[in-house]
Amino acid sequence: MGLTSSTHSSERGTEGMRNRNVIRDSILTELPEDFVGLWWIPSRLRDEFGISDPDELRRKSLLVAASVLAESEVVFGQFSRGEFCHWPETGDDAVRRIEREWRELGHEPDIGDIGWFDLKR
């Protein structure tokens, strides 16, 4: 299941949105100091909010990623030869690419898988 406006609207004003905001705010607080890997989101959803279903973890992780990437100063990318290279995709396009790469990966992302959030520099 991909991201759709109905997915976004069905969780507005719910505890799920508050949980996403907690995670988003933690990422935005960390970014001035360090990169934050995509793997951190499902790990936190599982550890702090008890979500264990792989499809639900992916779906909610993508919602958090979309929320983080909605911030104009945040980019997503991957390291290549020791340098961070942000993706040309931004916003929803980046989230769709994350979802596609997650599905291709075939399992929950681990450290270094798919990519990292950073601030535009």
N, C-alpha and C positions, 0 to 999 in steps of 0.2 A: 504494500500500500504506500503510495507516494504522498507527499505533502499536498493537501488541498485546502482551499479556504474553509470547507466544512469541518476539516480537522481542527483548524485554528479556532473557528467560532464555537465549536462544541465544547472547548475547554476554557473559554474566556470566563473569568470570574470564579473559577473553581480552585480547589486546593492544588490541582495539577499545575495551574498557572503560577500560583505562589511558589511551588517547588521549583519550577523552571526559573523563576526570577531569582531565587536564592542561589541557584547554580550559576546563572548568568552573571549575577553581581559578583560572585566569587571569582569568576574568570576575568571580569573587567577590572577587578581589584588587583589581580595577579599580573595582568599583561604589562603594566609599566616596568615590572621587574624581570619577567621571564616569559618565554613561550608557554602556551598551554596546549597539550596534545588532545586530540579528539577522544582518545581512549579514556581520558579523565571523566568525561561526561557520563557514559554508561556505568563506569565504576562507582561514581558518586550516587547516581540514581539507585543502583542496587544496594550499596552500603547504607545510605542514609534514608532511603524512602522505601526499601524493601521490594523493589521491582525486580522480578527474576525472569519473566517471560521474554525470550530473545526478541520477538517481534515488537512487543511493547517497549522494551529497552531501546531498540533501534528507532521506533517512531518518536518516542519522547526525547531521545538524544538529538534527533533531527530538529525537533521543535526548539530545543535549547540552542542548537547551532544556529538556527534561523534567527533567533532572538539576539544572539551575540553578533552575528554578521549584519544585523540591521543597524548596528552602530557604525557610523560612517568612517570611523578611524580604525576599524578592525578589518584585517585581511586574513585569508587562510592560504596555506601553502605547505611546502615540504622542503626538506633539506636536500641539497644536491652538492656534493663535493665540499661539504662543510659550510655552505652558505645557504641561508634561507631564501627560497624563491617563492614569492606569492603567486597564487594562481591568477590567470587573467579573469576568471569568473569571480563575480561578486554577488552578494545577496542571495536571492533565490536560485540563481544559476549555480552558485557555489554549493548550495545545499543539495541541489539535484545531483551534482557531481559527487558529493560526499555519499549520498544515498546509493548511487550507482556503484561507486568503488567499494562501499561496505557490502553490498550484495555480491559483487564479484569476489571479494575477500572470502566470503562464506562463513565468517564467524565474527564475533565482537572484536573491534579493533583493540590491539595491544599497543604498548609503547612503540612509537615510530610508524605504526600503520596509518595509512591514508594521509594524515597531515596534522598541522598545528595552527593555532590561532596566534596572531601577532598584531601589534599596532603598526600602522603605516609609519614609516621612518623617513 
